[in-house]
Amino acid sequence: MSAVLAQAAAADLGSPLVNILIFAGFVVFTLVIVFRASHNNKTAADYYTGGSSFSGAQNGVAISGDYLSAASFLGIAGAIAVYGYDGFLYSIGFLVAWLVALLLVAELLRNTGRFTMADVLSFRLKQGPVRTAAAISTLAVSLFYLLAQMAGAGGLVALLLGISDRGGQSVVIAVVGLIMIAYVLIGGMKGTTYVQIIKAALLIVGAAVMTVLVLAKVGFNLSELLGNAQTMASAAAKPKDILAPGAQYGATGTSKLNFLSLAIALVLGTAGLPHVLMRFYTVPTAKEARRSVVWSIGLIGLFYLFTLVLGYGAAALLGPDKILAAPGGVNSAAPLLAFELGGTIFLGVIAAVAFATILAVVAGLTITASASFAHDIYANVIKKGKVDERKQIAVSRITAVVIGIVAIALGILANGQNVAFLVALAFAIAASANLPTIVYSLFWRRFNTSGALWSIYGGLISTIGLIIFSPAVSGSATSMIKGSDFAYFPLANPGIVSIPLAFVLGIIGTLISSDKGSAAKNAEMEVRSLTGVGVEKAISH
């Protein structure tokens, strides 16, 4: 029955030709911008950080473009449409997380690093092992995040082109991956940043227009909108109370614990996301880094208010059953709503914006992961800092191709999963493997190389291990691997276990080692992180 509904929804949803033309127009437009930006990529600093030439406002818009991923537009809108209050908790977690990033890491990270997170961690620790560990962690977080974006791309384009079989959706995911690789190879960070700025503006304006149209349907009466949404949810095949907590989390003690684990991962994850941290190096000063975060908080907060209306609007105008039956499942709520509000052309425009969202985010993730490998492992570990910048950029580009291919394969595996949920797994890895080491490096003088390795590898291994043996991978109807059950860990998100464990491992690893580091290096890092003294000299080199 659901397959019949899916085919009917796809057949009735606009014109595939119009959707393809709008997609193609956006891709060509952004590729032109990326190509023009590529003429300025003469050094590693240009390729990795855009030469630190962006203002706080520009970078803040770009950060919001980087952060407002397919999870924000497709996943959260769908989660609110199907689960109501519980779905909106994703928005709250993603937004509150920026306060942690602003208060803990933004300025200090900008003052002590150059290109990547590993620059900060290795400032007063042993270069080789710490850079290697940080690069591995960066690659792991980036791949999980890429997996979510690829899954979102498969669901979105499957809906718009009427492709309901997994083989056709796999081809779509592969095409998205190839375009992503082209962005990174041609434009570097500067080209990617311009794409993210354009995409952020389009996404926020598009969401604002949809919000106004939804509210206009009910005479701008939010109470009536919520009432209509609840009526449709009550009449669904599986009735839910979407105006109160518990539709997704709360039915059992395990689900309540799962929500707490999810919340911890969302709130702490942003401050450890490598592609977000790398954006702090694209501005010239720590003051501009702070301005970047303030701008991004404002824009992201505004957008999440729109998702509240869009989610409940989709529930009220479409109903959960129609959303879940469409190709792409829960991720199809926003495109279906766009078609309901404005027809074929409006759907094509909104879908192109969603597609732009995916492309911009995957490009940012890919350049971060490839830069980490080329700068940290190749240039500083293998070549001991003695490497030509052109060779370093070449290695970064080769790495981007490899990462793109792996992301395509993982995206095909994860196709059909809720992208907001998949991103939450990436947040759990970032909060476990990266955040403890960043915090200890910036604020604990006694912290040493042993503690960093225990924290990074312990957090990374425990998080990925728990994910593998969780219901996210096997043992449930929505698992990645169907028909198998090795879900020995009951929680879908491991944050409640892996994050505290990583902090504890950092302490244990530090205390069992006799290495107390260099007092001079510790003092230099403290002064630089708080004042920025010496950072311009470091960047110029």
Buried (B, 14 or more C-beta within 10 A) or exposed (E): EEEEBBBEBBEEBBBBEBBBEBBEEBBEEBBEBBEBBBEBBEBBBBBBBBBBBBBBBBBBBBBBBBBBBBBBBBBBBBBBBBBBBBBBBBBEBBBBBBBBBBEBBBBBBBBBBBBBBBBBBBBBBBBBBBBBBBBBBBBBBBBBBBBBBBBBBBBBBBBBBBBBEEEBBBEBBBBBBEBBBBBBBBBBBBBBBBBBBBBBBBBBEBBBBBBEBBBEBBEEEEEBBBBBBBEBBEEBEEEBEBBEBBBBBBEEEEBBBBBBBBBBBBBBBBBBBBBBBBBBBBBBBBEBBBBBBBBBBEBBBEBBBBBBBBBBBBBBBBBBBBBBBBBBBBBBBBBBBBBBBBEBEBBBBBBBBBBBBBBBBBBBBBBBBBBBBBBBBBBBBEBEEEBEBEBBBEBBBBBBBEBBBBBBBBBBBBBBBBBBBBBBBBBBBBBBBBBBBBBBBBEBBBBBBBBBBBBBBBBBBBBBEBBBBBBBBBBBEBBBEEEEEEBEBBBBBBBBBBBBBBBBBBBBBBEEBEEEBEEEEBEBBBEBBBEBEEBEEBBEE
